[in-house]
C-alpha cells in the first residue's frame, strides 16, 4: 500500500483580542511581531493537498500541528483546506503540541478532527497505532503518561505488524536522545521500552521542522524512524527551508520504498537524488 505522511502544517489565522489572555499571547508575539508567521504558508498547504490528492495514496497520516495557536478559526481553516483529502482518502491524524496550545483549546481538536483520530486504525494488513503525547504546556514538552497503557494494550491484543504515530521525536538525526528537554518528550525512554515489542515495524513523527530519518535499536532489531519535515513550510530558499512530505510503499512484510516530496514554491515533486538526499 502507498501511504502519504504529512505533518506540521501550522495553519495560521490572526487571533482575536479575546484569544490573547493566555500562552497564546506569547505565540502570537512570536508569529506576528517577531516574524515567524512568514515561515509557513497557506499557499504551500494548498499545493500539498493538490499533490496528495493527485497521488491518491491508500492512506494519509498526519503527525500533528495542524494549527499554529489552536484557535477555533484555525481549526475551521485547517478542516476546510484538508477537505479534498478528507473527502476522498482514508485519513488518520494525531494532535501536535500546537493543537492543544492552551487549556481552553483542549477538546477543539476532537470536535473538528475526531472522526479521523483515535488510538488505532487497521488498514492494509497493518495496525496504525497513535500515541497522543501532547498536552498544554508553557514550554513545548510532551508526556505520554497514561497513554502508554493504551499503546501497550493495542500492542498486546493484535497480531498484525504495527506502525506507530506520535508527534515528538524519540531521537535526533544522529540517533541520540532528542532534546532539549524544554521541547522534547519527557518519557521517551518509557515509550521506547514499549516499542521494543516485536510487532513494531516503523515509527513516524513530526515536531522537528527540518526532516530527517534515523533508527533506534529495540528488541534486537533496528526500527526505522521518519520525519518528513514541516509540510506547511513556506518556500524560503535563502534560508534553505521548504516543505516536505513522505510517500511510503509498505506491506505487512516490509517497507519497500520511500519517496520524499519537496516544494519549489509552486508545486511538490519527488526529491532529486532520492529521499533525504538534500539532508534537510
Helices and strands as residue ranges (DSSP letters): E 2-6, G 17-20, H 24-28, I 29-33, G 36-39, H 42-55, E 59-62, H 72-88, E 91-93, G 97-100, G 103-105, H 108-113, G 114-116, E 120-123, E 126-130, H 147-157, E 161-165, G 181-183, H 188-195, E 200-204, E 212-218, E 221-227, G 237-239, E 244-251, E 254-263, E 268-270
